[in-house]
Amino acid sequence: MKYLVMVQGAQADYDAMNGKGNAHSPAWNEQDLRAMFAYMNAINDDLSESGEFIDGQGLVEPARTRFVTADADGRPVVTDGPYGETKEVLAGYWVLDCESLERVTEIAARVAQCPQPAGAPVYPVVIRPIDEAGGSELGGSELG
């Protein structure tokens, strides 16, 4: 079964990773960043070797986000950056093909142990099964 595994973050976290500490998160230094990237690259390598890795990407900071809706006439309405009330956003993801929910949960637990500076916020790693049936089970609770 395929799963989307997501990590969350906030603009303040991206600022901290760029050396601008704040009340939300301490400033990261180059060693902190290297440790995080080495850890995540090791996970990606292991998942590639096991054949479970389909895709995975880190996303740019929320300040570079664009929200698009449509007005009553169907014209696009564009808003830049996250809404002021946005707390957490998708910071990165993996698409994995795992034999069970238990296996993808093991992977998510490993992701959750990524090194970071003391005092940095901790977010849950979110697992969402991918509906490969094309939406025929909308509203269903099947997890794999």
N, C-alpha and C positions, 0 to 999 in steps of 0.2 A: 504494500500500500504506500502511496505517496503522502508525504506530510510537508507542511510549511512550518518551519521552526523560526520564530521571530525573536529578536532582541529589541528592547525599547531604550529610549533615551529622551533627553530634552535639550533644548538649545543651550541651556546652562552647562550641560555635560560636554557638548562640542566646544563651548568657550573654554572650559576647564582643560580639555585636551589640547587646546591651543595656548596653554599657559596662563589663561585668565581665570584664576580661582574666583569663587563667589560663595555666597552663603549656602548654595545648593551643593557645591562640589569643590574640593581643593584643586589647585592647579596641578596638572600632570607635568612631569619632566620627560626628557628624551628617553631615559631608562624605563619609565613607566610605559610609555608608548611602545618601545621595542618589546617589552615583556608581553604586552597585550597582543601585538601583531604576531609575535613568535608563537604564542599560545593558540591563537585562532588559526594561523597557518598550519600548525601541527594537527589540529582537529580536521581542517580541510584535507590535508595529506592523508590522514587515517581514513576519512570517509571516501576519498577517491580510491584508495587502495582496496577498501572493502567492497567497492562498487555501489555504495549507498548514495554517493554525492551526485546530484543532478545539476544544481546551480546554487550559488551563494554569493551574496554581495553585501558590502557595507554601503550605506546611503549617505549622501552629503547632508550637511547641517540643515535643520528645519528652516532657518532663515532664507534658504534658497528654494523653498517649497512654493508651488503655485497651485491654488485651488480653483477649479473651474466648475461653474454651475451654468444653468441656462435661465434666461429671463422668460417672461410669459410669451414672448414671441420666438423663443428658441435660440436667441442670440447668446453667445458665450458671455458670462460675467466672470472676470478673472480677479482674484485676490492674491497678492504675493505674501509669502511668509506664513507662519502658523498663526491661527487666530489667537488673540490675546489670552483666551481662556484655555488654550491647549497646554496641557501639562506634559504629557508624554507622547512620543511619536515613534513610528517604526524607524529603528536605527540601522538594522541589517536583517538579513534572512538567509536561510538555506531551504532549498527544495530537496528532500531526501526520499529515497525509496527504501523503506525498511520493512522487515518481515512482520513486525508487530508494534503495537503501541508501547509495550514495555521497552523494546529496543530504542525507539526514538526518545523515550523518556530518559533512558541512560545517557543518550547523547546530549539532551537538553540539560541534564544535571551536570555534565562535564562543561558545557558552555557556561553555565551559571557560576562555575568556579574560576572564571577568567581573572587573572591578576589585575588589580587596580589599586590606586593609592588609598591609604587608610582614610576613612571618612567619606569616600565617594558613595553616591547612592546605589542601592542594589535594586534591580528590577527583576521581575519574574521573566523566565524564558517561556514564550507562548508556543504551544503546539496546536496546529489546526490540521486535521485530516483534509486532504484534497479530494473533492467530489469528482471521481473519475467516471461516474455514471451520467455526467452531463446534466446534473440538477434534478434528476428524477426522484431523488430522495429529499427534496427541500423540506426542511422542518424536521427531518429525521434525527435520530440521536445515535446513529451508528458511528463508532469510533474506530472500527477496524477489526 
